[in-house]
Amino acid sequence: MQCDVCHPGSVAPEAGMKDCNPCPRGSYQEKKGAVGCEMCPNNRTYTTTKSGCARASDCMGPLLVTMATFRSAITGNYTDTATVKIPAKTSVFSVSGDWILRNPKNPYHEAIKLQMGQSHTFARESEVVLYVQMPNKFCYKDTEGHGRMFAGLQNTDAQGRRCLDSLCRNPDGDPRGPYCLVEDEVSGKQIKSTCGIPKCIWDVECYAGNGVGYRGNANTVPISKEKSVPCQSWTADRPHINPYHPTEYNSKMFGIGKHNSCRNPDPKTIAVPWCYTTNFRVRWGPCVTVKQCDATIDYFHRDL
């Protein structure tokens, strides 16, 4: 791209150079003639739908704030999961995204869910895990019908055009991922346009929390130190009786379907993805090849 001054959304590698490069995804530049791009608030949880973005508002990601209720002043901003001590008489407000406030001593049974726009006030000082929900909110699980269950609030396509049908979704399993209808600038007709939402790594290539949201393709379990066997299909009752057939509820909540991939439809007693085995002597086993997601693993892929 040859230009005298780099336009917003693009930068020159060095001052005075005329070769302008678009800012990569996850960054932006609002000024002309800049030599560097501004990064979105958190490179781990924020991104943009395309390269060449020219506004800070093009950055998409979660935001939770804490406020002292007696003076309505913001005391903290959070853009990723964190364990914090919340002072007494403090409100926690979700500006963007869905968050779960967990008791670190009993995280899966003592929790408060906050959707965007909701808040909760702590009367007493409390230690809390502020857990952000990234999968199916800011990225989509490609293994789950190319994002059929995506439930984020994005309402523009990858080019920034306003969706005519409200929000980005993928009800028909389009292999390109979540999309929406926009108006074509040339013909004036409604066309289907992808939204530029990234593919999830969490709950696809690793499992988060207790594995309930895992939708990866791992499908073997070890039955000894030397041997692993395929998982039994969730539609089968042989060689083991299976109470978790793919009902509408089991499919939506746990990803149970016409497959034999590891899942966790029993989170009250099991805290990892698992399956019934195809070995008559071993009823079930944990899927040890699936690692647990942690802070060293990105939430989503950076490329489209």
LUMDRENFI-136076 format. One record per residue (C-alpha): x, y negated, z negated; residue number from 1; residue in three letters. Coordinates in nm, 3 decimals, m for minus. Layout:
! LUMDRENFI-136076
REC X Y Z NUM Ala
...
END
This chain:
! LUMDRENFI-136076
REC 0.000 0.000 0.000 1 Met
REC 0.170 m0.322 0.119 2 Gln
REC 0.068 m0.648 m0.048 3 Cys
REC 0.213 m0.981 m0.155 4 Asp
REC 0.070 m0.949 m0.507 5 Val
REC m0.060 m0.626 m0.649 6 Cys
REC m0.434 m0.640 m0.708 7 His
REC m0.599 m0.533 m1.035 8 Pro
REC m0.591 m0.156 m1.064 9 Gly
REC m0.246 m0.134 m0.903 10 Ser
REC 0.108 m0.224 m1.003 11 Val
REC 0.453 m0.263 m0.853 12 Ala
REC 0.730 m0.035 m0.986 13 Pro
REC 0.948 m0.342 m1.046 14 Glu
REC 0.896 m0.716 m1.040 15 Ala
REC 0.912 m0.860 m0.688 16 Gly
REC 0.858 m0.527 m0.509 17 Met
REC 0.573 m0.509 m0.257 18 Lys
REC 0.490 m0.140 m0.280 19 Asp
REC 0.182 m0.134 m0.502 20 Cys
REC 0.082 0.191 m0.669 21 Asn
REC m0.262 0.261 m0.816 22 Pro
REC m0.276 0.309 m1.191 23 Cys
REC m0.306 0.683 m1.266 24 Pro
REC m0.607 0.834 m1.442 25 Arg
REC m0.617 0.741 m1.808 26 Gly
REC m0.488 0.389 m1.743 27 Ser
REC m0.595 0.057 m1.592 28 Tyr
REC m0.470 m0.291 m1.506 29 Gln
REC m0.693 m0.599 m1.513 30 Glu
REC m0.435 m0.852 m1.394 31 Lys
REC m0.285 m0.930 m1.056 32 Lys
REC 0.086 m0.889 m0.999 33 Gly
REC 0.145 m0.657 m1.294 34 Ala
REC 0.442 m0.421 m1.308 35 Val
REC 0.286 m0.168 m1.546 36 Gly
REC m0.050 m0.010 m1.624 37 Cys
REC m0.228 m0.036 m1.959 38 Glu
REC m0.305 0.299 m2.120 39 Met
REC m0.653 0.384 m2.246 40 Cys
REC m0.692 0.372 m2.628 41 Pro
REC m0.591 0.737 m2.680 42 Asn
REC m0.417 0.937 m2.409 43 Asn
REC m0.538 1.261 m2.568 44 Arg
REC m0.911 1.187 m2.582 45 Thr
REC m0.961 0.911 m2.324 46 Tyr
REC m0.944 0.914 m1.946 47 Thr
REC m1.090 0.742 m1.639 48 Thr
REC m1.294 0.895 m1.358 49 Thr
REC m1.038 0.800 m1.095 50 Lys
REC m0.702 0.633 m1.037 51 Ser
REC m0.677 0.262 m0.960 52 Gly
REC m0.907 0.141 m1.238 53 Cys
REC m0.912 m0.235 m1.301 54 Ala
REC m1.109 m0.266 m1.626 55 Arg
REC m1.054 m0.153 m1.983 56 Ala
REC m1.422 m0.052 m1.985 57 Ser
REC m1.338 0.217 m1.725 58 Asp
REC m1.176 0.417 m2.007 59 Cys
REC m1.409 0.684 m2.145 60 Met
REC m1.367 0.854 m2.480 61 Gly
REC m1.495 0.888 m2.837 62 Pro
REC m1.492 0.616 m3.102 63 Leu
REC m1.591 0.636 m3.469 64 Leu
REC m1.564 0.339 m3.705 65 Val
REC m1.584 0.305 m4.082 66 Thr
REC m1.734 m0.003 m4.242 67 Met
REC m1.747 m0.131 m4.597 68 Ala
REC m2.121 m0.164 m4.660 69 Thr
REC m2.086 m0.455 m4.903 70 Phe
REC m1.920 m0.683 m4.646 71 Arg
REC m1.997 m0.519 m4.310 72 Ser
REC m1.631 m0.525 m4.212 73 Ala
REC m1.472 m0.253 m3.998 74 Ile
REC m1.209 m0.072 m4.204 75 Thr
REC m1.105 0.202 m3.961 76 Gly
REC m1.119 0.311 m3.596 77 Asn
REC m1.088 0.677 m3.497 78 Tyr
REC m1.053 0.820 m3.147 79 Thr
REC m0.962 1.179 m3.237 80 Asp
REC m1.017 1.437 m3.508 81 Thr
REC m0.867 1.325 m3.839 82 Ala
REC m0.880 1.411 m4.209 83 Thr
REC m0.938 1.094 m4.408 84 Val
REC m1.040 0.973 m4.753 85 Lys
REC m1.357 0.768 m4.725 86 Ile
REC m1.398 0.506 m5.002 87 Pro
REC m1.723 0.481 m5.195 88 Ala
REC m2.000 0.273 m5.036 89 Lys
REC m1.858 0.313 m4.686 90 Thr
REC m2.059 0.375 m4.370 91 Ser
REC m1.935 0.588 m4.081 92 Val
REC m2.077 0.491 m3.740 93 Phe
REC m2.045 0.670 m3.406 94 Ser
REC m1.985 0.408 m3.136 95 Val
REC m1.919 0.672 m2.870 96 Ser
REC m1.949 1.050 m2.859 97 Gly
REC m2.073 1.313 m3.102 98 Asp
REC m1.888 1.367 m3.428 99 Trp
REC m1.915 1.615 m3.714 100 Ile
REC m1.824 1.506 m4.068 101 Leu
REC m1.697 1.819 m4.241 102 Arg
REC m1.609 1.902 m4.599 103 Asn
REC m1.249 2.030 m4.560 104 Pro
REC m1.306 2.287 m4.835 105 Lys
REC m1.611 2.436 m4.661 106 Asn
REC m1.600 2.299 m4.303 107 Pro
REC m1.860 2.522 m4.134 108 Tyr
REC m2.130 2.511 m4.399 109 His
REC m2.108 2.155 m4.534 110 Glu
REC m2.124 1.921 m4.238 111 Ala
REC m2.312 1.618 m4.108 112 Ile
REC m2.355 1.565 m3.733 113 Lys
REC m2.354 1.212 m3.591 114 Leu
REC m2.462 1.146 m3.235 115 Gln
REC m2.372 0.821 m3.061 116 Met
REC m2.546 0.532 m3.237 117 Gly
REC m2.598 0.718 m3.565 118 Gln
REC m2.434 0.648 m3.900 119 Ser
REC m2.394 0.796 m4.246 120 His
REC m2.312 0.620 m4.573 121 Thr
REC m2.095 0.778 m4.843 122 Phe
REC m2.202 0.673 m5.191 123 Ala
REC m1.891 0.828 m5.351 124 Arg
REC m1.530 0.854 m5.242 125 Glu
REC m1.497 1.165 m5.028 126 Ser
REC m1.232 1.350 m4.833 127 Glu
REC m1.377 1.422 m4.488 128 Val
REC m1.268 1.581 m4.162 129 Val
REC m1.387 1.354 m3.881 130 Leu
REC m1.426 1.613 m3.606 131 Tyr
REC m1.486 1.490 m3.251 132 Val
REC m1.680 1.708 m3.005 133 Gln
REC m1.500 1.685 m2.671 134 Met
REC m1.618 1.989 m2.466 135 Pro
REC m1.939 1.922 m2.269 136 Asn
REC m1.932 1.558 m2.385 137 Lys
REC m1.619 1.413 m2.222 138 Phe
REC m1.515 1.718 m2.018 139 Cys
REC m1.702 2.014 m1.873 140 Tyr
REC m1.648 2.390 m1.899 141 Lys
REC m1.590 2.508 m1.544 142 Asp
REC m1.646 2.871 m1.651 143 Thr
REC m1.996 2.778 m1.767 144 Glu
REC m2.159 2.741 m1.425 145 Gly
REC m1.920 2.459 m1.329 146 His
REC m2.062 2.239 m1.603 147 Gly
REC m2.428 2.346 m1.622 148 Arg
REC m2.425 2.270 m1.994 149 Met
REC m2.249 1.934 m1.967 150 Phe
REC m2.437 1.686 m2.187 151 Ala
REC m2.224 1.371 m2.181 152 Gly
REC m2.367 1.023 m2.138 153 Leu
REC m2.178 0.912 m1.828 154 Gln
REC m2.413 0.735 m1.585 155 Asn
REC m2.180 0.638 m1.298 156 Thr
REC m2.012 0.844 m1.030 157 Asp
REC m1.634 0.867 m0.982 158 Ala
REC m1.642 0.547 m0.775 159 Gln
REC m1.823 0.349 m1.043 160 Gly
REC m2.162 0.347 m0.868 161 Arg
REC m2.465 0.356 m1.098 162 Arg
REC m2.652 0.688 m1.107 163 Cys
REC m3.007 0.667 m0.978 164 Leu
REC m3.117 0.974 m1.175 165 Asp
REC m2.993 0.861 m1.517 166 Ser
REC m2.695 1.079 m1.620 167 Leu
REC m2.429 1.304 m1.468 168 Cys
REC m2.545 1.665 m1.475 169 Arg
REC m2.501 1.991 m1.282 170 Asn
REC m2.828 2.188 m1.301 171 Pro
REC m2.760 2.388 m0.983 172 Asp
REC m2.401 2.485 m1.063 173 Gly
REC m2.235 2.276 m0.791 174 Asp
REC m1.871 2.399 m0.781 175 Pro
REC m1.748 2.038 m0.775 176 Arg
REC m1.880 1.984 m1.130 177 Gly
REC m2.129 1.733 m1.278 178 Pro
REC m2.274 1.484 m1.031 179 Tyr
REC m2.556 1.238 m0.984 180 Cys
REC m2.750 1.068 m0.706 181 Leu
REC m2.623 0.730 m0.587 182 Val
REC m2.715 0.499 m0.302 183 Glu
REC m2.488 0.520 0.001 184 Asp
REC m2.361 0.170 0.086 185 Glu
REC m2.380 0.229 0.461 186 Val
REC m2.702 0.424 0.516 187 Ser
REC m2.890 0.315 0.204 188 Gly
REC m2.986 0.680 0.147 189 Lys
REC m2.955 0.869 m0.178 190 Gln
REC m2.655 1.101 m0.177 191 Ile
REC m2.509 1.347 m0.427 192 Lys
REC m2.179 1.220 m0.569 193 Ser
REC m1.946 1.381 m0.823 194 Thr
REC m1.878 1.194 m1.145 195 Cys
REC m1.504 1.254 m1.182 196 Gly
REC m1.543 1.425 m1.519 197 Ile
REC m1.237 1.637 m1.610 198 Pro
REC m1.240 2.011 m1.674 199 Lys
REC m1.209 2.124 m2.035 200 Cys
REC m0.912 2.316 m2.168 201 Ile
REC m1.061 2.348 m2.516 202 Trp
REC m1.312 2.632 m2.548 203 Asp
REC m1.202 2.766 m2.208 204 Val
REC m0.831 2.839 m2.236 205 Glu
REC m0.837 2.844 m2.617 206 Cys
REC m1.112 2.852 m2.880 207 Tyr
REC m1.205 2.568 m3.113 208 Ala
REC m1.332 2.605 m3.469 209 Gly
REC m1.495 2.943 m3.522 210 Asn
REC m1.514 3.029 m3.152 211 Gly
REC m1.888 2.975 m3.103 212 Val
REC m1.824 2.741 m2.811 213 Gly
REC m1.562 2.957 m2.638 214 Tyr
REC m1.652 3.017 m2.271 215 Arg
REC m1.327 3.161 m2.137 216 Gly
REC m1.282 3.484 m1.941 217 Asn
REC m1.075 3.692 m2.185 218 Ala
REC m1.234 4.039 m2.198 219 Asn
REC m1.001 4.287 m2.369 220 Thr
REC m0.939 4.381 m2.733 221 Val
REC m0.665 4.588 m2.896 222 Pro
REC m0.761 4.921 m3.052 223 Ile
REC m0.406 4.999 m3.165 224 Ser
REC m0.063 4.838 m3.159 225 Lys
REC 0.004 4.985 m2.815 226 Glu
REC m0.334 4.986 m2.646 227 Lys
REC m0.608 4.743 m2.548 228 Ser
REC m0.940 4.828 m2.385 229 Val
REC m1.202 4.629 m2.190 230 Pro
REC m1.492 4.471 m2.375 231 Cys
REC m1.836 4.628 m2.352 232 Gln
REC m2.083 4.424 m2.144 233 Ser
REC m2.324 4.213 m2.348 234 Trp
REC m2.608 4.368 m2.146 235 Thr
REC m2.512 4.724 m2.251 236 Ala
REC m2.587 4.940 m2.553 237 Asp
REC m2.324 5.203 m2.482 238 Arg
REC m2.095 5.309 m2.626 239 Pro
REC m2.216 5.081 m2.909 240 His
REC m2.559 4.943 m2.998 241 Ile
REC m2.554 4.570 m2.924 242 Asn
REC m2.800 4.331 m3.096 243 Pro
REC m2.679 4.031 m2.894 244 Tyr
REC m2.831 4.072 m2.550 245 His
REC m2.845 3.765 m2.318 246 Pro
REC m3.169 3.605 m2.435 247 Thr
REC m3.230 3.238 m2.359 248 Glu
REC m3.117 3.144 m2.711 249 Tyr
REC m2.805 3.365 m2.709 250 Asn
REC m2.705 3.239 m2.366 251 Ser
REC m2.738 2.872 m2.460 252 Lys
REC m2.591 2.890 m2.809 253 Met
REC m2.321 3.153 m2.768 254 Phe
REC m2.258 3.196 m2.394 255 Gly
REC m2.389 3.552 m2.391 256 Ile
REC m2.465 3.666 m2.036 257 Gly
REC m2.424 3.940 m1.776 258 Lys
REC m2.053 3.976 m1.843 259 His
REC m1.811 4.130 m2.090 260 Asn
REC m1.613 3.820 m2.188 261 Ser
REC m1.525 3.751 m2.551 262 Cys
REC m1.780 3.543 m2.743 263 Arg
REC m1.885 3.481 m3.105 264 Asn
REC m2.260 3.522 m3.155 265 Pro
REC m2.205 3.603 m3.526 266 Asp
REC m2.033 3.294 m3.674 267 Pro
REC m2.169 3.358 m4.023 268 Lys
REC m1.937 3.656 m4.066 269 Thr
REC m1.677 3.626 m3.788 270 Ile
REC m1.463 3.318 m3.718 271 Ala
REC m1.304 3.408 m3.381 272 Val
REC m1.418 3.521 m3.034 273 Pro
REC m1.475 3.897 m3.028 274 Trp
REC m1.658 4.175 m2.844 275 Cys
REC m1.775 4.532 m2.873 276 Tyr
REC m1.521 4.772 m2.726 277 Thr
REC m1.558 5.042 m2.459 278 Thr
REC m1.392 5.288 m2.696 279 Asn
REC m1.637 5.517 m2.880 280 Phe
REC m1.425 5.520 m3.198 281 Arg
REC m1.373 5.144 m3.234 282 Val
REC m1.697 4.945 m3.250 283 Arg
REC m1.567 4.590 m3.211 284 Trp
REC m1.251 4.380 m3.226 285 Gly
REC m1.122 4.022 m3.221 286 Pro
REC m0.990 3.891 m2.890 287 Cys
REC m0.634 3.829 m3.001 288 Val
REC m0.521 3.710 m2.656 289 Thr
REC m0.727 3.393 m2.703 290 Val
REC m0.531 3.138 m2.902 291 Lys
REC m0.691 2.882 m3.130 292 Gln
REC m0.702 2.524 m3.003 293 Cys
REC m0.493 2.276 m3.197 294 Asp
REC m0.342 1.930 m3.164 295 Ala
REC m0.066 2.059 m2.934 296 Thr
REC m0.320 2.153 m2.665 297 Ile
REC m0.485 1.888 m2.447 298 Asp
REC m0.864 1.869 m2.455 299 Tyr
REC m0.893 1.852 m2.077 300 Phe
REC m0.701 1.868 m1.750 301 His
REC m0.569 1.538 m1.622 302 Arg
REC m0.623 1.623 m1.255 303 Asp
REC m0.966 1.642 m1.093 304 Leu
END
